[in-house]
């Protein structure tokens, strides 16, 4: 009987040791996963920041038309903020996006009749003219916030960055 009690104690201690070892591995795995996720999040934020800076700067240097820039910035800002929350800080960008987002782009545009495309282009250009100053002001604010992208320092822009 004593032998069975000793054997049972050894088995219980072995199982408890194994459970402790599994628990320790789980804690370490959780720490590794959290560190990895933090690194991925930091990389994602850096990529978003860099993309917002490049597109904002491209708007200000005239390399990108306003509606295309608004479409791209809206998507990036929705990833930076909770979706739609960037609208409070950058209403002109969101407004131009909403005004032009239903217009065909890319391959879809090629399927439309030429006369309709010309009409939509004129409409888009009128929307861009009306929104130009406010969109460029917001692009300048974005560039101030996210910085001038590396390699683009000194390019001539329509809205200078305030240096304090």
HELIX and SHEET records of a PDB file:
HELIX    1   1 UNK A    2  UNK A   60  1                                  59    
HELIX    2   2 UNK A   66  UNK A   80  1                                  15    
HELIX    3   3 UNK A   85  UNK A   87  5                                   3    
HELIX    4   4 UNK A   91  UNK A  100  1                                  10    
HELIX    5   5 UNK A  106  UNK A  110  1                                   5    
HELIX    6   6 UNK A  114  UNK A  146  1                                  33    
END                                                                             
